[in-house]
Amino acid sequence: MNKIKELDRLFRERQLPLSYSLKDVEHFLKETYGAVRVGREEREASFVSLPGEPYRILDLYKIDDPDVLSGLTDEEEKSHHREFQTWYETLPMHPDENKKRAQIQRSI
């Protein structure tokens, strides 16, 4: 069965609410994943967004607990992440690229 259809079936079986408040989402992220809300200054320094996009970002959270992150992916995905990380580390930085932002992006 298609994974999306399977997730939809499970979602409907559990009769979860179809909409959530930002407070509900924040509580879930913090309690379930130990997520931390990213402040505006850090968000603007760390993440590249498309022109006109920043106003659409209401809140941003980061999860940096290795155990939590490890549990979110299977072995195949972890292998892909390692390959991508190795490849990404070899890319030269573009001369016009903001060095601090690029370093943060590459560490992600």
Long-range contacts (C-beta under 8 A, 24 or more apart in sequence): 22-58, 22-59, 26-59, 26-61, 29-61, 29-63, 30-61, 33-63, 33-65, 33-68, 34-63, 34-65, 34-68, 35-61, 35-62, 35-63, 36-61, 36-62, 36-63, 36-64, 37-61, 38-62, 45-100, 45-101, 45-104, 46-101, 46-104, 46-105, 47-105, 48-101, 48-105
